[in-house]
Amino acid sequence: MTPSEIIEVLKQHDGAGIVSAVADGLHPHVVVKMDRLPAIAALLQSDWRLRFDLLRCISAIDWPAKNSIELSYDVISTSFGHALAVKVLLDRANPQVESVSVVWPAAEWHEREAFDLMGVTFLHHPDLRRILLPEDWTDHPLRKDYPYPVAYKGLKLNP
Amino acid sequence: MKEIEFQYQSDLHQEGEIPSDIRTEELTLNMGPQHPSTHGVLRVVLQTDGELVLQATPYVGYLHRCAEKIAEKVTYRQFTPYTDRLDYLAGMNNNLGFALAVEKLGGIEVPARAEYLRVIFAELNRIASHLVATGCYGLDMGAFTPFVYCFREREYVLDLFEAVCGARLTYSYITIGGVREDLPDGWIGRCREFLDYLGPKIAEYNNLLSYNHIFINRTGNVGVCPPDLALAYGLTGSCLRGSGVKWDLRKATPYCRYNEFDFDIPVGRGEKGTVGDCWDRYFVRIQEIGQSVRIIRQALDKLTEGPTQAKVPRAVKLPAGEIYYEVENPRGQLGFYLVSEGGTSPYRLKIRGPSFCNLSVLPVVARNCLLADVTALLGSLDIVMGEVDR
């Protein structure tokens, strides 16, 4: 299926949940409402026409100018070979979204990474801990306004 | 005659002090981060009951350098050497993935000769990487000889790389717009020589390791990862194909003229046990070496004369936009999610490391398997920590 056909199927099922859609270009995607994400994820995974069985990546992007954090879920179907991205926009001050690890267990580690590096909280995540940084790290380095640390446990950088 | 009265009763069952379903004490074992079979600095905390693993929890991040943050601070060209250090056993493939993502977003056309050269080097690197995987897996399973043989063959590949770009591990050879340099004189002959040499060696590995009775006992029916589980946890590459899923990006969404080549996708068939066991994952890699040889032969035949580099300015400037691009690395799908705001460096670059996803299945598959089998499982997943931690 082409991206526009996939978006058509999504609109038939849950037209109200979709904020906007980009069917052409290099990165076809749909922007969905935050509270509709789990339902749309389940639909993408289970619908017989879509069968998006492989979650490739969850990327978090910080947009301080728009005061939002954008999550992009890139999925592909190994049965049909078509691909799509689903995006949600979160409030930058309090980024919270429902976890999709029930639909795609692969999301578990991707969400932990987004939590660790970007500070997004995933509700109902089975094990939301830092994954790449030490447990006692205090900030989220991929935020655009991240203050560069000058010391870590007494070790000073750039003395 | 007095009858001997004998009634045996275990101490344990007297007066019902201890419940009948006796549970031995659980032991927490720490494996790594400095452990030869964890393939780098991976720490796995194992909750064991005797020889049985109840729970395995991987701890990663020891090699974290935050390459994604670095990418926001350097230019596109400057980031190419950083990609070498993600999956340090497949530098060429990483270069290729990043170069393709940038070129697609920038609309840069790559000359035909460069495209074929990219295929040749990507496949050579796949061979080198799979040789390391095979050799180290034998080492994990207690067979030292295959390791030495595999590294002997890998040395030829590294020599070929060295001849063309001077580096043996971190190449930065595939750059934005093409490849850095053309082939030196006589390189094609040397490459063909190597392919002729490698072909029969695969049968040698099979005799030495693949069909070795001890090896099969250690890996067959061990660490079974069914196809639906593999897909659910986002496994890609030889781990997914080992589970019997015929999925390869080189066929599904061909890049770099892979559609012009004739090759097969080997999948696990459960020959020595169940589909998706360690042996299947291992054997898919062995077969892929043979397929890579086929691809390189065809690419060498198709290699045309011409420029090896498109006309790209020194400071690459991309238009505003975004792209998610994936290539088939030896370990799975390496993805780059590139967001540009129109400058000379990315606004955001997210890297999807295949080993990261492949490793995430470990706690599920390792549950209720034997302690010694965790090593077999880890080795068959073939992770590179540089890419898990990025």
Interface residues (C-beta under 8 A of the other chain):
Chain A: G25 L26 H27 D53 L54 L55 R56 C57 S59 A60 I61 D62 S72 D74 T78 G81 A83 A85 W104 P105 A106 E108 W109 H110 E113 L117 R130 I131 L132 L133 P134 P141 L142 Y146
Chain B: V60 G61 H64 C66 E68 K69 K104 L105 L231 A232 Y233 G234 T236 V245 W247 A252 T253 G321 E322 I323 Y324 E326 Q333 G335 Y337 V339 Y347 R348 K350 R352 F356 C357 L359 S360 V364 D389 R390
